[in-house]
């Protein structure tokens, strides 16, 4: 089981990757709140997607988030490290993503 710090570090790594991709692809019209829930650790994180960037990552849940990702700690770290394919992880129910389908298509461009 990954630790809370490893999950937090993985999210900050994702934020850095999104920054690089947003610069390369230009500004993406996507303004959404994001929650990342890690039930096996009993913790959550939240942030804000703005212009293709993940900003203001903080501890705690955002129950009103427009995009919600739920994953076990090991799966979250593997997913954000690129070791776990998001499509397979969703199909096998290793992770759950609740979002508007159009938002998912926009997010896919960033990754």
Buried (B, 14 or more C-beta within 10 A) or exposed (E): EBEBEBBBBBBBBBBEBBBEBBEEEEEBEBEBBBBBBBEEBEBBBBBBBBEBBBEEBEEEBBEEBBBBBBBBBBBBBBBBEEEBEBEEBEEEEBBEBEBEEEBBEBBEEBE
